[in-house]
Each structure stands twice: as C-alpha cells, then as structure tokens.
Amino acid sequence: MKAIVNATILCPVQGFIENGTILFDKGKIVDVGKSVKIPKGSNVIDVEGQYVLPGFIDAHCHQGMFDGSIGWAGRDGNEMTVPTTPEMRGIDGFNPFEPSLKEVLRGGVTAINTGPGSGNVISGEAFVIKPIGSGVIDDMIVLSPSGLKIAFGENPKRVHGQENKRMPMTRMGVAALLRKTFTEGQNYLEEWKSFGMKSREAKDKGEAPPKPPKRDLGLETIVKVLKREIPLHAHAHRADDIATAIRIAEEFNLRLVIIHCTEGHKVAKHLARKKVPAVIGPTMFWTSKPETRERSFKTAVILSRAGVQVALQTDSLTPMNYFPLLPMYAIKHGMSREEALLCVTLNPAEILGIQNQVGSLEKGKDADMVIWSGHPFEFYSEVTQVFINGKRIQVE
C-alpha cells in the first residue's frame, strides 16, 4: 500500500483538495480525500507544497509511428499505396523506442491515442497506450482498436489525386469512397448473417454446413464500425468536411469523433446539436496548408461554450513535453481552468472510451498520477514524479 500525503489534489471529479491524501495499491486508487486512513506499514510519499493530478491524455497523436530522426526508414504510419486500407493495424507499425516517446512523461501525459496518419481516405486502426512497458507494444496497450482513422480534405486529395492521378481528386471522391466502402461492409455483414442462418438450418436438418463467405480483413474492420463497436476518428479541418463527416456517419449510423476540427467554430452549433465530440489541434504550428489557416485556441473555447465535448491534442507537431501549454493557451483565450482541465483529462478519456480506467483520481481507477512542483497551468511548474499503474516511472 502506498499513500501520497500533504498533496494539493486537482481533479475534474474530486475538485480541489488541499492537504489531501491518495491511497493506492496493486495499480489502483483505493481512496482519495482529506481524511483518508492510512494503513500501518504503508509507503508514505510526502509531497507538501506540490500538486497531484490525473495524468493528461493526448486524444490524437502519431507517436511511435513516424521516426523523423531516420527519415523514410522511420515512416510507418501511412500505407499510401491505395486510398482505402482499413485492414491496417497501427500497432503493427508502432516503435516503442521511437525518440519522441521520451517527451510524453515530461509533459505530464500518461496515456496517448496514436496510430496511422491521414494520407488515405481510410488509414487503419488507432490505439491507446501508456508510455511504459518492456519495449513490446503488447505490454503498453490500454485499448486496441480505439477507432478507425479516416481523412477528409487536402491530404488524401494530394496523395492520391494530385501525386498519383487516381481517385480521390476531389472532396466528392473522398465521400464517395467512404460510402462505397461502408456499403461493401454492409453487404459483407449480411453475407455472414445469411451464412450463420443457413448453418443453423443445416445443423437442425442434419445436413452438411454451407461454404462460408471468403474472409476480408479490411471489411471485418469496417463491420466493427458499422456495429458501433469502434468509432470513426475523422481527420477534418474545414467546416464543409466536418459537415460531410457528420452526414456520412448519420447515413450509416456510425459513432464519430472529429479530429482537428480547425474550422469547428464555424459550425459549433451543428456539432453540439449532433452531439459529436471534437479533438482540437494541432494549434501551435505553422500554417502548413490552406485548410489550417484559421487554426486558433479560440476554436476550443467556442466549441466548449456551445456544448461540444472538447479534448486538446498535439498531433505530434507539438512536442509532447510542451503539452501543458495547450490548456494554458486555451485559458488565455477565455476558457476556464476547470474546463481546460477537463479537456486534457476526463473529456479525452470519455471520447476514447477509457473513462472507467483513467481521466480522474477516483477509487477503483488506475493509479496514473502526476506530481507537479506547482499548478500545472502555471508556466514555471514542472513534473517532479509520475506514477502509472501505481508504479513510479523515471522521467527522462
């Protein structure tokens, strides 16, 4: 049993607790509060004058998928040989020793949603990890798959239409390929349902079973989306692309998360009305293409005020050791500290479907805690200790 004592606890659920205690054991939080009884023999960690928070969560990045230090040899996040590759699994391209992963803990981040890029209309499965383990991805996984990455706008148009002279060349082409693939998935699902029904009938009659349909790994992933087992993580910057993503999701009754949402402020009421969450960013980078010209932290503020569930992200264009700057800048642009804390803890946990494990300091949740020298939204505060699954992790 371990106990963090004399802590200033800051949590989106527990609120603000001065001189608080967090009791944890076997990787889980046992109790949190001002008057927690500490069992005899517990390992007591005194953090007087410091803040304890749940680990931050980056709801969209590409850590482990692109190693810029070795050029082309480290680019394993985009299989851009055809425009739709739902059979790709991000975990197969993840490198646990990719250099940028060392920056994660320094930013107070203890869980990241990473995976394929946006070169394809359908790129493959994303996944959530904690930056710990033996160097084997299987030991790091929190949730896999966490979603199917799709992309609208300039990236798939450029890669396939402009560079390779194939569909999609236009936004119409992107939408058409998505509808075509989901329709194929519906047909595939019906084939297997029919096979199951015919198999049961044959068994009841004592007859030989029918021949099963030919398996298709890509369509098997599409079926997961159609059955609402996993959401779509839709790369969409422009307002019209956001609206198209929502329209297609409604046509096929799919779960949807808008990734980037750069022009989300233009359609904030629409997003709120449709109850579609948004993972905003990257915002701290140059205007890399026309559809990112209106990037601003005001977008997160406007969406949050409209009632949209918002999370903040780096997209790997912002080094993750600077992750605390994201909520700080959102606050600077008008967001309350309480809402900013939600945007990097419980909101991303709920958007990713891992809220029963992480995102707040509550009894029964994973003991993922970061100790800060001061309030994490103050510029000079630093990470002093990190615990993941109750174990102290060395911050490099």
FINUGU-273554 format. One record per residue (C-alpha): residue number from 1; residue in one letter; y, z, x. Coordinates in steps of 0.25 Angstrom, whole numbers, m for minus. Each point is the difference from the previous one (the first is absolute). Layout:
<rs>
@k NUM; r A; Y Y; Z Z; X X
...
</rs>
This chain:
<rs>
@k 1; r M; Y 0; Z 0; X 0
@k 2; r K; Y 14; Z m4; X 5
@k 3; r A; Y 14; Z 5; X m5
@k 4; r I; Y 13; Z m6; X 3
@k 5; r V; Y 10; Z 11; X m2
@k 6; r N; Y 15; Z 2; X m1
@k 7; r A; Y 2; Z m14; X m4
@k 8; r T; Y 11; Z m7; X m7
@k 9; r I; Y m9; Z m8; X m10
@k 10; r L; Y 5; Z m13; X m6
@k 11; r C; Y m9; Z m7; X m9
@k 12; r P; Y 2; Z m10; X m12
@k 13; r V; Y m8; Z 9; X m9
@k 14; r Q; Y 2; Z 14; X 5
@k 15; r G; Y 14; Z m2; X 3
@k 16; r F; Y 8; Z 8; X 10
@k 17; r I; Y m7; Z 13; X 5
@k 18; r E; Y 7; Z 9; X 11
@k 19; r N; Y m9; Z 9; X 8
@k 20; r G; Y m12; Z m6; X m6
@k 21; r T; Y m15; Z m1; X 4
@k 22; r I; Y m10; Z m11; X 0
@k 23; r L; Y m15; Z 4; X 1
@k 24; r F; Y m10; Z m10; X 3
@k 25; r D; Y m15; Z m1; X 4
@k 26; r K; Y m10; Z m11; X 2
@k 27; r G; Y 11; Z m11; X m1
@k 28; r K; Y 5; Z 4; X m14
@k 29; r I; Y 12; Z 8; X m4
@k 30; r V; Y m4; Z 14; X m6
@k 31; r D; Y 13; Z 5; X m5
@k 32; r V; Y 15; Z m2; X 2
@k 33; r G; Y 11; Z 10; X m4
@k 34; r K; Y 9; Z 12; X 4
@k 35; r S; Y m11; Z 11; X m2
@k 36; r V; Y m13; Z m6; X 5
@k 37; r K; Y m10; Z 10; X 4
@k 38; r I; Y m5; Z m4; X 14
@k 39; r P; Y m15; Z 4; X 2
@k 40; r K; Y m3; Z 9; X 12
@k 41; r G; Y m3; Z m8; X 13
@k 42; r S; Y 8; Z m13; X m4
@k 43; r N; Y 6; Z m8; X 10
@k 44; r V; Y 15; Z 2; X m2
@k 45; r I; Y 10; Z m10; X 4
@k 46; r D; Y 15; Z 5; X m1
@k 47; r V; Y 10; Z m11; X m2
@k 48; r E; Y 12; Z 9; X m2
@k 49; r G; Y 13; Z m9; X m2
@k 50; r Q; Y m8; Z m13; X m2
@k 51; r Y; Y m3; Z m9; X m12
@k 52; r V; Y m14; Z m3; X m5
@k 53; r L; Y m2; Z m13; X m8
@k 54; r P; Y m12; Z m8; X m5
@k 55; r G; Y m2; Z m12; X 9
@k 56; r F; Y 8; Z m12; X m3
@k 57; r I; Y m7; Z m12; X m5
@k 58; r D; Y 4; Z m15; X 3
@k 59; r A; Y m5; Z m8; X m12
@k 60; r H; Y 1; Z m13; X 7
@k 61; r C; Y m1; Z m4; X 15
@k 62; r H; Y m9; Z m8; X 9
@k 63; r Q; Y m3; Z 10; X 11
@k 64; r G; Y m13; Z m3; X 7
@k 65; r M; Y 0; Z m15; X m5
@k 66; r F; Y 10; Z m6; X 10
@k 67; r D; Y 1; Z 4; X 14
@k 68; r G; Y 13; Z m6; X 5
@k 69; r S; Y m3; Z 4; X 15
@k 70; r I; Y m10; Z m10; X 2
@k 71; r G; Y 5; Z m12; X m8
@k 72; r W; Y m9; Z m9; X m8
@k 73; r A; Y m13; Z 8; X 4
@k 74; r G; Y 5; Z 12; X m8
@k 75; r R; Y 4; Z m8; X m13
@k 76; r D; Y m11; Z 4; X m9
@k 77; r G; Y 7; Z 2; X m13
@k 78; r N; Y 1; Z m14; X m6
@k 79; r E; Y m12; Z m10; X m2
@k 80; r M; Y 10; Z m12; X m3
@k 81; r T; Y m11; Z m11; X 1
@k 82; r V; Y 0; Z m1; X m16
@k 83; r P; Y 10; Z 5; X m10
@k 84; r T; Y m9; Z 10; X m7
@k 85; r T; Y m9; Z 9; X 7
@k 86; r P; Y m4; Z 12; X m9
@k 87; r E; Y m13; Z 2; X 8
@k 88; r M; Y 8; Z 5; X 12
@k 89; r R; Y m1; Z 15; X 2
@k 90; r G; Y 11; Z 6; X 8
@k 91; r I; Y m9; Z 11; X 6
@k 92; r D; Y m7; Z m11; X 8
@k 93; r G; Y 13; Z m4; X 7
@k 94; r F; Y 5; Z 14; X 3
@k 95; r N; Y 1; Z 5; X 14
@k 96; r P; Y 0; Z 15; X 1
@k 97; r F; Y 6; Z m1; X 14
@k 98; r E; Y 12; Z m9; X m4
@k 99; r P; Y 12; Z 6; X 7
@k 100; r S; Y 9; Z 2; X m12
@k 101; r L; Y m9; Z 10; X m6
@k 102; r K; Y 4; Z 10; X 10
@k 103; r E; Y 14; Z 0; X m6
@k 104; r V; Y m5; Z 4; X m14
@k 105; r L; Y m1; Z 15; X 2
@k 106; r R; Y 13; Z 1; X 7
@k 107; r G; Y 6; Z m5; X m13
@k 108; r G; Y m6; Z 11; X m8
@k 109; r V; Y m10; Z m10; X m6
@k 110; r T; Y m14; Z 4; X m3
@k 111; r A; Y m5; Z m11; X m9
@k 112; r I; Y 3; Z m15; X 0
@k 113; r N; Y m4; Z m11; X m9
@k 114; r T; Y m3; Z m12; X 10
@k 115; r G; Y m7; Z m13; X m1
@k 116; r P; Y 2; Z m16; X 0
@k 117; r G; Y 14; Z m7; X 1
@k 118; r S; Y 7; Z m9; X m10
@k 119; r G; Y m4; Z m14; X 6
@k 120; r N; Y m9; Z m3; X m11
@k 121; r V; Y 1; Z 0; X m15
@k 122; r I; Y m11; Z 9; X 0
@k 123; r S; Y m2; Z 7; X 13
@k 124; r G; Y m11; Z 11; X m2
@k 125; r E; Y m3; Z 14; X m2
@k 126; r A; Y 10; Z 11; X 5
@k 127; r F; Y m5; Z 15; X 3
@k 128; r V; Y 5; Z 14; X 3
@k 129; r I; Y m3; Z 7; X 12
@k 130; r K; Y 4; Z 13; X 7
@k 131; r P; Y 4; Z m2; X 15
@k 132; r I; Y m11; Z 9; X 5
@k 133; r G; Y m15; Z m2; X 4
@k 134; r S; Y m9; Z m5; X 11
@k 135; r G; Y 6; Z m13; X 2
@k 136; r V; Y m9; Z m6; X m11
@k 137; r I; Y 7; Z m5; X m13
@k 138; r D; Y m11; Z 6; X m9
@k 139; r D; Y 4; Z 14; X 4
@k 140; r M; Y 14; Z m2; X m3
@k 141; r I; Y m1; Z m6; X m14
@k 142; r V; Y 6; Z 7; X m12
@k 143; r L; Y m1; Z m11; X m10
@k 144; r S; Y m6; Z m14; X 2
@k 145; r P; Y 4; Z m9; X m7
@k 146; r S; Y 13; Z 5; X m5
@k 147; r G; Y 4; Z m13; X m5
@k 148; r L; Y 0; Z m15; X 1
@k 149; r K; Y 11; Z m6; X 8
@k 150; r I; Y 7; Z m13; X m7
@k 151; r A; Y 13; Z m6; X 4
@k 152; r F; Y 11; Z m8; X m7
@k 153; r G; Y 12; Z m8; X 6
@k 154; r E; Y 3; Z m5; X 14
@k 155; r N; Y m11; Z 5; X 8
@k 156; r P; Y m12; Z m8; X m7
@k 157; r K; Y 9; Z m12; X m3
@k 158; r R; Y 4; Z m1; X 15
@k 159; r V; Y m14; Z 3; X 6
@k 160; r H; Y m8; Z m10; X m9
@k 161; r G; Y 11; Z m9; X m6
@k 162; r Q; Y 10; Z m2; X 11
@k 163; r E; Y m9; Z 1; X 12
@k 164; r N; Y m14; Z m5; X m5
@k 165; r K; Y 5; Z m9; X m11
@k 166; r R; Y m10; Z 6; X m11
@k 167; r M; Y 2; Z 8; X m13
@k 168; r P; Y 8; Z 8; X m2
@k 169; r M; Y 13; Z m7; X 4
@k 170; r T; Y 8; Z 7; X m12
@k 171; r R; Y 0; Z 13; X m7
@k 172; r M; Y m7; Z m8; X m12
@k 173; r G; Y m11; Z m2; X 10
@k 174; r V; Y m1; Z 14; X 4
@k 175; r A; Y m1; Z 4; X m15
@k 176; r A; Y m10; Z m11; X m3
@k 177; r L; Y m9; Z 4; X 11
@k 178; r L; Y 0; Z 15; X m5
@k 179; r R; Y m3; Z m4; X m15
@k 180; r K; Y m11; Z m10; X 5
@k 181; r T; Y m7; Z 11; X 9
@k 182; r F; Y 1; Z 11; X m11
@k 183; r T; Y m6; Z m10; X m10
@k 184; r E; Y m11; Z m3; X 9
@k 185; r G; Y m2; Z 15; X 1
@k 186; r Q; Y m1; Z 1; X m15
@k 187; r N; Y m10; Z m11; X 0
@k 188; r Y; Y m8; Z 6; X 11
@k 189; r L; Y 0; Z 14; X m7
@k 190; r E; Y m5; Z m7; X m13
@k 191; r E; Y m11; Z m7; X 8
@k 192; r W; Y m5; Z 14; X 5
@k 193; r K; Y 1; Z 6; X m14
@k 194; r S; Y m8; Z m11; X m6
@k 195; r F; Y m11; Z 1; X 11
@k 196; r G; Y m1; Z 15; X m3
@k 197; r M; Y m1; Z m2; X m15
@k 198; r K; Y m11; Z m11; X 3
@k 199; r S; Y m7; Z 9; X 10
@k 200; r R; Y m1; Z 11; X m10
@k 201; r E; Y m5; Z m9; X m11
@k 202; r A; Y m11; Z m6; X 10
@k 203; r K; Y m4; Z 14; X 3
@k 204; r D; Y m2; Z 4; X m14
@k 205; r K; Y m8; Z m12; X m3
@k 206; r G; Y m8; Z 1; X 13
@k 207; r E; Y 5; Z m13; X 5
@k 208; r A; Y 4; Z m3; X 15
@k 209; r P; Y 14; Z 3; X 2
@k 210; r P; Y 11; Z m11; X 1
@k 211; r K; Y 5; Z m5; X 13
@k 212; r P; Y 13; Z 8; X 4
@k 213; r P; Y 13; Z m7; X 2
@k 214; r K; Y 4; Z m4; X 14
@k 215; r R; Y 8; Z 11; X 7
@k 216; r D; Y 14; Z m2; X 4
@k 217; r L; Y 7; Z 11; X 8
@k 218; r G; Y 14; Z m4; X m3
@k 219; r L; Y m2; Z 0; X m15
@k 220; r E; Y m7; Z 13; X 1
@k 221; r T; Y 13; Z 6; X 5
@k 222; r I; Y 8; Z m8; X m11
@k 223; r V; Y m10; Z 7; X m10
@k 224; r K; Y 4; Z 14; X 5
@k 225; r V; Y 15; Z m4; X m3
@k 226; r L; Y m4; Z m6; X m14
@k 227; r K; Y m8; Z 13; X m3
@k 228; r R; Y 13; Z 8; X 4
@k 229; r E; Y m8; Z 7; X 11
@k 230; r I; Y 10; Z m3; X 10
@k 231; r P; Y 15; Z m5; X m1
@k 232; r L; Y 7; Z m12; X 5
@k 233; r H; Y 10; Z 3; X 11
@k 234; r A; Y 9; Z m11; X m2
@k 235; r H; Y 10; Z m4; X 11
@k 236; r A; Y 12; Z m4; X m7
@k 237; r H; Y 15; Z 0; X 4
@k 238; r R; Y 8; Z m9; X m10
@k 239; r A; Y 2; Z 4; X m14
@k 240; r D; Y m7; Z m12; X m5
@k 241; r D; Y m12; Z 3; X 8
@k 242; r I; Y 0; Z 14; X m5
@k 243; r A; Y 0; Z m5; X m15
@k 244; r T; Y m11; Z m10; X 3
@k 245; r A; Y m9; Z 10; X 6
@k 246; r I; Y 2; Z 9; X m13
@k 247; r R; Y m2; Z m12; X m9
@k 248; r I; Y m13; Z m4; X 7
@k 249; r A; Y m5; Z 15; X 0
@k 250; r E; Y 2; Z 1; X m15
@k 251; r E; Y m7; Z m13; X m2
@k 252; r F; Y m13; Z 5; X 6
@k 253; r N; Y 3; Z 15; X m3
@k 254; r L; Y 0; Z 4; X 15
@k 255; r R; Y 6; Z 12; X 7
@k 256; r L; Y 12; Z m3; X 8
@k 257; r V; Y 8; Z 5; X 11
@k 258; r I; Y 13; Z m7; X 5
@k 259; r I; Y 0; Z 0; X 15
@k 260; r H; Y 14; Z m2; X 7
@k 261; r C; Y 8; Z m2; X m13
@k 262; r T; Y 12; Z m4; X 8
@k 263; r E; Y 8; Z m5; X m13
@k 264; r G; Y m6; Z 10; X m9
@k 265; r H; Y 14; Z 5; X m3
@k 266; r K; Y 2; Z m12; X m8
@k 267; r V; Y m12; Z 2; X m9
@k 268; r A; Y 0; Z 15; X 0
@k 269; r K; Y m1; Z 2; X m15
@k 270; r H; Y m11; Z m10; X m1
@k 271; r L; Y m8; Z 7; X 11
@k 272; r A; Y 2; Z 13; X m7
@k 273; r R; Y m4; Z m5; X m14
@k 274; r K; Y m13; Z m6; X 5
@k 275; r K; Y m3; Z 13; X 8
@k 276; r V; Y m2; Z m8; X 13
@k 277; r P; Y 2; Z 9; X 13
@k 278; r A; Y 7; Z m6; X 12
@k 279; r V; Y m2; Z 3; X 15
@k 280; r I; Y 14; Z m3; X 6
@k 281; r G; Y 2; Z m6; X 14
@k 282; r P; Y 1; Z m3; X 11
@k 283; r T; Y 15; Z 2; X m1
@k 284; r M; Y 3; Z 4; X 15
@k 285; r F; Y m1; Z m14; X 6
@k 286; r W; Y 7; Z m13; X 1
@k 287; r T; Y 1; Z m11; X m11
@k 288; r S; Y m13; Z m7; X 4
@k 289; r K; Y 0; Z m10; X m11
@k 290; r P; Y 9; Z m4; X m12
@k 291; r E; Y m8; Z 8; X m10
@k 292; r T; Y 3; Z 13; X 8
@k 293; r R; Y 16; Z m2; X 0
@k 294; r E; Y 2; Z 11; X m10
@k 295; r R; Y m8; Z 11; X 6
@k 296; r S; Y 7; Z 14; X m2
@k 297; r F; Y m4; Z 14; X m2
@k 298; r K; Y 8; Z m1; X m13
@k 299; r T; Y m12; Z m7; X m6
@k 300; r A; Y m9; Z 12; X 1
@k 301; r V; Y 11; Z 8; X m6
@k 302; r I; Y 3; Z m9; X m12
@k 303; r L; Y m15; Z m2; X m3
@k 304; r S; Y m2; Z 15; X 1
@k 305; r R; Y 12; Z 3; X m10
@k 306; r A; Y m6; Z m11; X m9
@k 307; r G; Y m13; Z 8; X m1
@k 308; r V; Y m9; Z m8; X 9
@k 309; r Q; Y m10; Z 7; X 9
@k 310; r V; Y 5; Z m3; X 14
@k 311; r A; Y m6; Z 2; X 14
@k 312; r L; Y 6; Z m4; X 13
@k 313; r Q; Y m7; Z m8; X 11
@k 314; r T; Y 2; Z m5; X 14
@k 315; r D; Y m9; Z m13; X m1
@k 316; r S; Y m2; Z 2; X 16
@k 317; r L; Y 14; Z m6; X 2
@k 318; r T; Y 6; Z 14; X 1
@k 319; r P; Y m7; Z 8; X 11
@k 320; r M; Y m7; Z 12; X m8
@k 321; r N; Y 5; Z 11; X 9
@k 322; r Y; Y 13; Z m4; X m7
@k 323; r F; Y m6; Z 2; X m14
@k 324; r P; Y 9; Z 12; X m3
@k 325; r L; Y 12; Z m9; X 0
@k 326; r L; Y m5; Z m7; X m12
@k 327; r P; Y 2; Z 12; X m10
@k 328; r M; Y 13; Z 4; X 8
@k 329; r Y; Y 6; Z m14; X m2
@k 330; r A; Y m4; Z 1; X m15
@k 331; r I; Y 7; Z 13; X m1
@k 332; r K; Y 12; Z m6; X 7
@k 333; r H; Y 1; Z m11; X m11
@k 334; r G; Y m1; Z 10; X m12
@k 335; r M; Y m14; Z 5; X m1
@k 336; r S; Y m2; Z 15; X m2
@k 337; r R; Y m8; Z 7; X 11
@k 338; r E; Y m10; Z 4; X m11
@k 339; r E; Y m3; Z m14; X m4
@k 340; r A; Y 0; Z m5; X 15
@k 341; r L; Y m11; Z 10; X 3
@k 342; r L; Y m8; Z m6; X m12
@k 343; r C; Y 2; Z m14; X 6
@k 344; r V; Y m8; Z 4; X 12
@k 345; r T; Y m10; Z 10; X m5
@k 346; r L; Y m5; Z 1; X m14
@k 347; r N; Y 5; Z m14; X m5
@k 348; r P; Y m7; Z m8; X 10
@k 349; r A; Y m13; Z 9; X m2
@k 350; r E; Y 0; Z m3; X m14
@k 351; r I; Y 3; Z m15; X 2
@k 352; r L; Y m12; Z m1; X 9
@k 353; r G; Y m9; Z 9; X m9
@k 354; r I; Y m2; Z 11; X 10
@k 355; r Q; Y 9; Z 10; X m6
@k 356; r N; Y m12; Z 10; X m2
@k 357; r Q; Y m2; Z 0; X 15
@k 358; r V; Y 14; Z 0; X 6
@k 359; r G; Y 15; Z m1; X m3
@k 360; r S; Y 3; Z 14; X m3
@k 361; r L; Y m3; Z 14; X 5
@k 362; r E; Y m10; Z 5; X m11
@k 363; r K; Y m12; Z 8; X m1
@k 364; r G; Y m13; Z m9; X 2
@k 365; r K; Y 8; Z m11; X 7
@k 366; r D; Y m2; Z m5; X 14
@k 367; r A; Y 7; Z 9; X 10
@k 368; r D; Y 9; Z m11; X 5
@k 369; r M; Y 12; Z 7; X 5
@k 370; r V; Y 12; Z m3; X 9
@k 371; r I; Y 8; Z 11; X 6
@k 372; r W; Y 15; Z m4; X 3
@k 373; r S; Y 10; Z 7; X 9
@k 374; r G; Y 10; Z m1; X m12
@k 375; r H; Y 2; Z m7; X m13
@k 376; r P; Y m7; Z m14; X 2
@k 377; r F; Y 11; Z m7; X m6
@k 378; r E; Y 10; Z 5; X 11
@k 379; r F; Y 1; Z m9; X 12
@k 380; r Y; Y m3; Z 9; X 11
@k 381; r S; Y m12; Z 7; X m6
@k 382; r E; Y m13; Z m3; X 7
@k 383; r V; Y m15; Z 0; X m3
@k 384; r T; Y m6; Z 13; X 7
@k 385; r Q; Y m14; Z 0; X m5
@k 386; r V; Y m9; Z m9; X m9
@k 387; r F; Y m12; Z 5; X m8
@k 388; r I; Y m10; Z m11; X m6
@k 389; r N; Y m12; Z 5; X m8
@k 390; r G; Y 4; Z 14; X 5
@k 391; r K; Y m1; Z m4; X 15
@k 392; r R; Y 11; Z 0; X 9
@k 393; r I; Y 3; Z m14; X 6
@k 394; r Q; Y 6; Z m2; X 13
@k 395; r V; Y 13; Z m8; X m2
@k 396; r E; Y 2; Z m10; X 12
</rs>
